[in-house]
Amino acid sequence: MKRFAVLLVALATLAAGCTRASSTVSVAGGRHPWTHPGLLRIAELGEADTLNPMLTAYQEPVDISMFWAGYLFNYDDRNQWVPELATTVPTLANGGISRDGLTITYHLRRGVTWQDGAPFTADDVVFSWHAVMNPENNVQTRGGYDDVQSIAEPDKYTAVVRLKHRFAPFVATFFTMSSAPMPVLPKHLLAQYPNINRAAYNGKPVGTGPFIVKSWQRGEAVRMVANPHYWRGAPKLHEVDFEAIEDENTIATTIRSHGIDLWHNAGATLYPVVKNIPDTHVILSPFTQYSYIGLNGSRGPLRDPEVRRALVYATDRKTLIDRITYGVQLLGEGDQPAFSWAHDPHLKPIPFDPARARAMLDAAGWHVGPNGIRTKNGVPLRLEVATTTGGAVGNRLAVLLQSAYRAVGVDLEVKQYAAAMMFAAYQNGGILQAGKFDLEFSSWVNGVDPDDSTTVTCAAIPPNGQNVFRFCDPVVDANEKIALTSYEQAVRARAYANVQEQLVQQVPFITEWFWRQMEVVSDDVHGFKPAHAVTPFWNTWELST
């Protein structure tokens, strides 16, 4: 599964919702006889390609890293920073961010050791930045890290970063829960290599986290055991096994037969099945991800914002949520989830109103012809929607939209492409990047910071970014500049509210739904409190069975 800040095909309040399933009576001590005390067995659909998140675009290594690695900060289930390898989150108020916004000071935690006994110091933070910037390393992105002019360590437990320019998302980017999370790596083990691409470390990493990787190879579970020297104290579990199972029905059977204890990121389409698995409960956790219908504003009828707005009123999103995700996902507008401080609370979901859609298309000069399809100046209102071959959810969505849009006089033709072609780079003729579509279905997953500049600014139109909608608006660009350069959250929130209002008004995309990640958890698992961004596993040292 691709990870944060990349386009994904659509495969499938603040507090997490919890749906209880039926449960038998527990044995003495509160555990069922099939639960292994101190052992947590986790399964998810995708398999890690490496255990080093610095070298991958996949999500699984990030999830696993929360057990063995260390970041400067974690992010908890209440949407708050949790100091990890740094002791204080830098802000203007505490002096961690200089008044000019160019110097960021990190105070590092003393007494932390790597799992081989070596001390953790600022040397490791400085080395890790150089590793990200090393052109020989196959790092997926250097965004934010390449805004660093210099980094210094006045002592072993202080790192001082000097930026080239003000960049408000920096603290939420630098070795923490960003859209491309990268942990701090050990200098004493990796500095000897000209690059770390093939280092044995990537399959058996040494970290500062609560668990030690004991064994892993492709096709097998990642086996981790408790780190007795973890700086918070020994974790409550003595072993964690993280397994990839390549079929959701097999995972459902395995958790039903008690072969695993936690199914991470279960698909919403299976909600009717998993909510009834005995001795488990389902946690639906709002997440920084939304699915959308992308509209290519540079092609044909979609150049007219009135046509794009009419399509919003012709889209019954509540029905799509109910019929495709069984009510798991959430209705909303814009691109910021309701629990985020950047969400505009004044945004209201645009209602399904096909009569209004017809009136808007009439007013825009598109009139219904004898065959029920609208035309203007002899040109039919015919649009192509690009979907991914084998994408069951996308194909189902296309069929539902074909019917809905036909009802207002729009002819929707479905064109399927292999995933490799759909998401290929601009230079390789990728369908999205090269703009070879009218409509498309994708999801966007963000990090902790609400920065969305790479999807909606003029400068981010491919090949320079992910603005596949070819959307360009001076008001949005002006507010994005404010949001990227101000360190005051209230100022940034106002700017993002302005951006969201423009997105709803001008419709570069139609927000289908905001995601809730679905976790299926044994009733004997305790302490699991999923975070709402990047990865749910922020407090792995507290988990128990």
N, C-alpha and C positions, 0 to 999 in steps of 0.2 A: 504493500500500500504506500503510495507516495506520501511524503510528509508535507509539512507546513509551508505556506506561501508558494505552492505550485498548484496549477490547475488540475483538478481531478474530474474524471467522468463520474456522473451521479450514479453510483452503484447501489446504491441502496436508497421570570422570577429568579431569583438568585439561588434558592434552595433546590437541591436535587430531589426529584420525585422518586418515590420508592413504592413499587407495587409488590405486595406480598403474594406468594404462592402457597398452596396448601402444604402442610408440614406434619410429619408424624411426631410422636413424642420422643424427645431426646433421651439418651441414656444418662446415667449418673455422671455428673460433672459437666453436663450441658452439651456433650458431643454425641454425634451418632457413631455407631460402631465402625462405619467405613471411613471415618475421618482419622487421619494420621496426625496426632498432636505435634505441633511444631513444624509441619511440612505444608507448604502451600504450592499447589499445582495449578498453573495458569495456562490457558490455551487461547490462541487467536488465529485468525485465518491466514495471515501472511507470515513469511519466513524472513528472518534477518539475513542480509547479504554480508554483513560484517558486524562486529560488536562495537566498533568505533564510530560514533555518530558524526564525527568530523568528516568522514569519507563516504557518506551515503546520502541519498535523497529519500530513503525509506523511513517509515515511522517506527518499525519494530525495534531497531537498535536504540532509539530514544527511550521507548518504554523500558527496555531491559536496563539501560544505563542508570535509571533511577534507583536500581538496586545496588550497583557496584561503583558507580562514578560519583563525582562531586561537582556541583555547579556553584557559582558565587551565591546565587539565590534560587530557592524553589518558589513555587506559587501554590497556595493552598485552596481548599474547598470554599473558603470565604472570600476568595479573590484578593488575598493579601500576600505580600512578599514574605518569605520565610528565610532569614539569613542562614546561609549554609557555610561556604568557605570564606565569605566575607561576613563581618559582624554587623554592619550597618548599611542600609540602602542609601546611597548618596542622593542628597537633595539640596536645593538652594538654601532651605531653612537650616539644615545642620552643617552647612559649609562643605559638604561633599562635592557639590557642584559650584564652581567659582561664579562670581557675579557676571562675568562675561560669557559664561556657558561653555567655555572651551577647555576647562581643566576638571577632570573627574578623579576624585581620590577614593581609593578602596582601602579600608582597614581590614586586614585578613585575620582569620582565626588562628590563635596560637594553640599548640598542643595537638594539632592534627597530624597524623602520620599516614603515609601511603601503606598499602596492605603488605608491603615487603619490609616495613619498619622504617623507611627513610622519612625524614621530616618534610612536611608540606610547607613551602615558603613562597614569597613573591617571585622567586626564580621560576617557579612552575607557571605562574600566570603570564610572565613575560615570554617565556618559551612558547607557551600555547598560542599567544598572539602571533609570534613569528611563524609557528607551524601553519596557522591559518593563512598567513600572507605568503608563505613559501610557494612560488609558482610551480614547483615540482610536486607538490602534494595535490591529490585529486579532491580538493575541497569543492563542494557543490556550489557554495556561494561565499562571497567575502563581504556581502552587504553589511554596512555598519562598521566592520573591522577595517575596511579600507578608508574610513573617515578618520582614522587615527594618524596623527602626525608623528607622535613619539610616545614611548612608554618608559617610565623610569621606576626604580625601586629605591627610595631613600633609606629604607631599612628592610629587613627580611619579612616584615609583616605589613608593609605598605606598598601599594602600587599606584602610581600617578599617571594618568592617561591625559595626553594633550591632543585635542581634536583639531582638525583642519578648519572646521566651521561648526556652528551650533547644530546639534542634531538631537532633538528631544527624545527619540526612541533609543538612544544609546544605552542607557542603564538597563533597559529591558531587552537589549540585544547581546551585550557583551558577556559571554559565557554564562548565559542564563536561559530562561524560558522564552526564547525568541521564536520567530517563524522558522528558524533553522538552528535548533539547539545544539551547542557544542560544549562538552564538559572540559574542565581543566585537565591537562595531561601531564604526566611526570617527566620532567626534564632529565632526571638522572637515568631514565630507561630509554628515552627516545632521541636525545640530542645528538647521539652518535651517528644517526642516519641522515644521508643527504635528502631523503624523503621517507615518509612513513607508510607509503602505499602498500607495501608487501611485508611489513613488519609482523612478526609472529604475535606481537602485542594485540593486533586487531582481532585475533581469535581467542586470546586469553588475556584480557586487559587487567592491569593492576590499577585500582582506584583508591578513593578515600571513603567509599560508601559503606553501608552496613553489611553488604554481602560480598563474598569473594567468588569469582568465577572459577569453578573447579574443572569444568569440561564443556566443550561444545565443538561440533562440526556440522556442516550443512546436512540437513535431513534428520538431525537429532535435537533433543531438548537442550536448552541452556541450563546447566546445573550449577547452582550457586549455594554456598554455605555461609553461615553466620561469621561475621568478622568480630572476633572477641575484643579487638582493640579499637573498635569504632568510637569516635570522639564523644558521641552521645551516650555510650554504653552499649553493651551487647544487645542486638535486636531480639525481639520476642520469638521470632521463628528461628529454627536451626537450619532449614533448607528451603530453597525456592527453586522449582523446576518450571521453566518457561518453554512451552512447546508450541510449534506451528503445526496445525492440522488443516489441510488444504481443502476441506469440504465442510460447509456449515452444518449440514445434516449429520455428519460424523461427529462434529463437536457437540451438537445437541444430544446425540445418543450417548456420548462419553460422559457428559455432565449428568445425564439422567441415571447412568449406571455407576456414578460416583468415581469415575476415573480421573476427573479433574475437580477443582474446587472453585474456579473462577473463570468464566468465559468473558474475555476482554473484547469490547467493541463488537458485540453481536449485531448482525444486520437487522434493520427495522422490519424488513419483510417477514421475519420469523417471529415477530412479537406474539401473534396468536398462539404459537407453539411454546415458546420459552416461558411465557407468563404462567403456564400451568405445570411446569416441571416441579414435582414434589421436593420438599426440603431445600428449596432455593428461593431467593427473592430477586426481583429485577430492579435495578437502579437506573433511572432515566436522568441523565445529568446534562443540563444545558451546556453547550460547547461553543467555542469560537469558530463556528463553521456554518456556512449557509449554501444552499443549492439555488441555482438560478437558471433562467432561460436567457441566454445571451443574445442580444440583437446587434447585428452588424450595421451600424449607422452610416456606413459608407456605400451601401448597396441599395439600388432600386427604391422601392416604396418606403423602406425603413429610414431613408434620409429625412423623411418628414416626421418630426416628433409627434404630430397628431396621430399618425398611423401607429406609432409605438405606444402611445397612451391608450389608443383604442384596444390594442391587444391586451393591455393590463385588465381592462374591464371585461374582456371576453374570456379571461382565464379564471376558472373556478378553483382557486388554490386550496380552499378548505376541502373541497371534494378530492383534489389530488392528494392532499395530506392523508385524508381518511382512507382512500382507496389504495394508495401505493405504500404508505408507511403505517397504516393502521392506527393513525392518530399519535404516533410517536413524536413526529416532528412538530415544530411550532410555527404558527402564522406570524409574519412580521413584514416590515418594509425596510428598505435601505440595506446597509451592509454591516451594521454593528448590532450584536445581540443585545437583547433587552437588559441583561445583567451588567453590561459594560458601562463604565462611567462615561464613555464616549457616545452612548446611544442617545438619540434625540427623543425625549419622552412625549413630544408633541406629535410625532408621526403616528398616524392611524392607518390601519390596513385599508387599502382601496377595495371597495366591495366588488363582488361579481355582479356585473350589470350589463348583460348583452344588449339590452335596448339602448343604453347609452353608447355602447361601442358602435352600434349601427348608425346612430345619429352623428357621432364624431366622424365616421368614415364618409357618411353622406356630405357633411359639411366640408370635408377635405377634398371633395370632388370625386370620390370613388363610389360609383353607382352600380346597383345590382343588375346583372345581365340576365338573359333568358335562362341560362344554365345555373343561376344562383350565385355565380362568382362575380365579384365587383370588377369593373374596369374603369380606367381613366385615360383619356386620349387614346383609346384603342388598346391599352396595355392591361392585361389581366392582373389582379392582385394575387399573384402566385409567389409563394415563398418556399425556400428549401430549408429543411432542418437537418443538420448533420448529427448523426448518432454513431455510437461505437458498436461495431459488430459484436454480438454476444452480450451486449449490455441489456439485460432483461428489464431493468427499471427504466432505462432510457427509452427502450422500444415501447414499453407500455405507456410511458408518458406521451410519446409521439402519437400513438393511436388515440389517446384521450384528447389531445390538443387538435388533432385533425378533425375530429367530430365537433369540438367546441368552436373552432375557428371557421369551419364550413358553415356553421349556423349563423355567422355574421357576415358571410360572403368572402371569406379568405380561403384560398386553396393552399393547403400545406402538403408539400411533397417530401417524403422521407428519403434521405440518402445515407447509407451506412458506410463507415470506413473502419479499417483496422486501427486499433489503439495506437500502434506505432506511427501511422500516418496522421491520425487525428492530433496527436500531441508532439509531432516532430517540430524541430526548430524552424524558424523562418527561412533560414538558408537552405533547408532541406524540403521546403514546400509544405510544411505542416498545415493542415486544414485551418486550425484556429489561428496560428501565428501569421499565416499568409492571407487570412481573411476570405477563405473560399467557402463561405457559408452565409446564410441569412439568419438562421436561428441555430442555437446549439445548447446542449445541456451540460453544465459543469457544476462543481462545488469549489468553494474557496475556503481554505483553512488558514487562520491567522495565528500569530503568537499572542503573547500577553498584551503587547502594545497594539492599539487600534490602527496603526499606520496602514493605510490602504493606497498609498501613492502609486505603487507599481501596477495598480489595476485601473485607475481612473484619471490619471493626469495625462496631459498632452504629450509630455516627454516620455511616457511609458508605452506609447503606441509601438507595436512590433516594427522592427526587431529590437527595440530598446527596452521592452518590458512586457507586461502581461495584459495590457489594455487592448484585448482582442476585439473590443466593441468599437474601436476607432473613435472613441468619445473624447471630445476636446472642448472644454468650457473655461473661459477666463475666470469666472467666479469660483469654480471648483479649484482651479490652479492657485488662485490667490489664497484661498482658505487652507489648502494643503501646505502652502509655504508657511503660513502662520503655525499650523499644527506641527510642522517638522522643526520649527526653530524656537518655539516657546517652551520653557520648562514649567510653566504654570498650568496645572491641570484644568482649571476653570477656563482659561483662555483656549486651550486645546479643545475642550469639550464644546465651546461655542463654535469653533471653526469646523469641527466634525459635524455638528448639528446643521450648519449651513451646507456642508457637502452632501449630507444625507437628503436634505430637502431638495437640492438640485438633482440628485440621482432619481428621486421619486418623480420629480416634475418632468425631467427630460428622458428618462427611461432608457439608459444604455443596456439595462438588463431588467428582467422581471424577477423579483425575489420569490422563489417558490416556497421555501421554508428555511427556518433556522433549526439546526441540529440539536438533538439530545443524544449523547452517546449512551448506548445500552450495554450494561454489564449484568451478567447472570451470575449470581454469587451464592455459594453454599451458605446455609444458615449457620454453619459452624465457623465461618470466617468473620473475624472481628477487626475493627479499626480501619476498615476500608472506607475512605471518605473522598470520592473522586474530585479532583480539581476540574475547573471548567475551561482550561486552556492547555494546549500542547500535549499533556499526558495526564491521566488520572493519578499516576503513582507518585505522589509527592512525599508521603509519610511512610515509606516502606519499613522503617525501623519499628513502627508501631503495629504492624499487621500481626495477627495471630490466628491460630486454629486450635 
